[in-house]
Amino acid sequence: MNLLTRLTVLATATAATLPVVLSADPGSAHATAKALPDLTALSVTADRTTVAEGGLINVRHRVANRGKARAAASTTRFYLTRDVAGSQAARKVSTSNPRSAPADILLIGSRAMPRLKPRAKSKTASVGVGVPVGTAPGVYRLLACADDRGVVREKTEYDDCTPAPTAIRVTAAPGTDSMQMPSYADTSPWLPTEQLSLVSIRSMCRRTVPAQAMTPATAIARLKAALTAAGGRDVLARLARSGLTDDAAEAQQLATQGLLRSSPGLALAGLLRAHDLEPRIGNHLINAAAVAVGMGRPNEALALLDGAVPLDLRRGAMGINPQYDALVVRGEALVMTGRPTLARPLFQAVRVAEPRLSEADAGLATVEACSGKDALAARYVRRSRQRDQRPKPAAEDPTKPEPTRPAPDLDLSHGRSTQLRPVTVPDTPSDGVFLAPTYQAIDQGFQGEVQATLDQSDQLQARLDGTDDLLTQAERDRRDAIIADSAMALDTPQLDDLEQRLTTKIKLMAGLRDEFFGGPGHEQDATVLQLSNESVEACRGVPDSESCYQQTMTSKCRPALSRAHAQWRGLLGEAHSVGEEYVALASRRVSAYASNLADDAAHDLALLQVTELERITYSRIVAAAMVFTGLEKTWAQTCVIEPDPAPEPEIPGVPKPASEGPCPELLRTTTFTLELGVSKLKVNCDKITQSFSQDAIPWLSSFQDLTWDLRTGQFTAFAGAKGQVKIGGFLDLSFKSGIYLTSDGHGGIKDVGWRVGPSARVTQGIADYLVKKDEIDISFLAPFRTTP
């Protein structure tokens, strides 16, 4: 891009929903006088009927002074117009000097006209003028306009222009008809109408600035006064002495930097400085008007645009005719001054002439929102989010389907799945009672995870903010759009279905819980309440009714809870499986978008969504487990833990079996563990155990356990292999498997067989819980034993 790097586009993009600019009140710019000159063009013809953008037209013409006074030297300039009558009407009501028709296209080149006596005519001459690059293809009429810099005070100011009798067709330059301008927000999706918020757009209809006519000189003086008020009385002088604005090109570059750094004051100062250095170039005032609109100064913007009318224009950035930029800014300022109906035709003209200026679509969105046409306004908003040069009609037809947007230039093939943390499913109510504190501890830890995620998000956002100045606006737009799209990637029917299935499983668990223990809707018919009532009735009149009730309630409640627990356990496992599928799919979609972010901070910020989603999913499952097992713990004495067996009655004449004997005196107060390399010795009042272990591979080792039960004299040897696997840093799975041999305490063999001992532990913070430990013995001698 050249040094004009779309200053207008950048400025208007920041105020994309702040439609803007000027309209002139009817009336004459000069009071009429009896002896005044009156200039007009005559005999206008062109040497061709077809010309490509950037091409030349030779225009033959002459100028006449139909007034009663001598006309000073002036300048004749030339335009293309699509509507001669509309052009003449616009010039009649214009308040700029010279009178202007905003939709006409100023051609490059002019003719200096000498002084003309009253009733005199100039010589016929031919002038070569250029069609600006970026002029929209189409059929036009040529206009020759006398005194088009407005230096002669005339009797009638709006009749200076005369059309050529034949039309001219403008064609696209060879090779440019196939060029496509990529979308400037190529990752932003076209949101459906119901997801668009038009509140901020409609607010512009209510927060208008009263229209106030002023001259360009007054507007420039006011803007400079605003800059000095903000930056100090000598701020403009310091800028001129800084060495950064020694010529107009440097001043424009400084203005561009101001826009990129979100400093409209610096941008405006640079553009006004450029105008001071090149007062005959209108681009500086057009760009300054765009910045003024963004600063909420639409009246000044309109005056600056009027001031640009008599000036020469340089080629705009990207080949866009700067006159189209001026139309967009003028339309925006008109909306800001409460005149959206006057702005509509300007935006529509730009939409046809230069579809790349999607700011016109944003302006039309505001115009339609101010008219209460939200659906049409939303359609224009979606259009404004893509910049290309495909032809557009003057206005959107809401009865026709919207065009399909090109697919974003993103590689979505690198998605990766994240696993949902495992949850230990208690097999029995007893396991549930044991695991209840574990679920509670995990649940309490979620708040710390939330805060850690928030802190990390703040840190990553701060890193992004700190590098914004190193990126272009397009790079920032793309980065932010990808992050937004990664969040929207979760809005799919498949993910919605999985989330609904998970919700259903959790609701079923809650219903099962309430049905058994009591809850909303089950206050009177809960299972435990019914069983309690039945137990009360069964024990009514029994001498020891309390003991009877406890035994009866236990005998009823334990099997009932076991059945309910089995149903609940199945639902918990199913919920976790659905949650795993949901997290895996969601993380693949989010990470596929995140993989397109080159910045580490942006990539990690997008992936924090996966962290949060996994936590929320896991916390819902843990909460369901915590509540159910918490109730099992509350009812443990009645419905879970087996009661102590009743003492056997004494039979007269039959002695009680001998006890295992007292703890030996020597070991009564002795308890210790001794590590001896591959051997570990444990000693306490009940038994002495010595273990031998030797690693085979990282997770598997051989072992020998020798145990001497001091009370019974029984000796056990257990030898084989054991292994251990840790999952996620908090679940520890292990097993032992091997041959065991047990003596009978009298020198004989009591049993020989195969023993398998699986176990599982859960670690939460500093707490360690034994979740499962079973030792299953398969006796080799059992088939040969007989009952005495």
Summary of the structure (lengths in Angstrom):
residues: 788
radius of gyration: 43.9
end to end distance: 103.6
largest distance: 155.1
contacts: 2516
relative contact order: 0.08
helix: 44%
strand: 19%
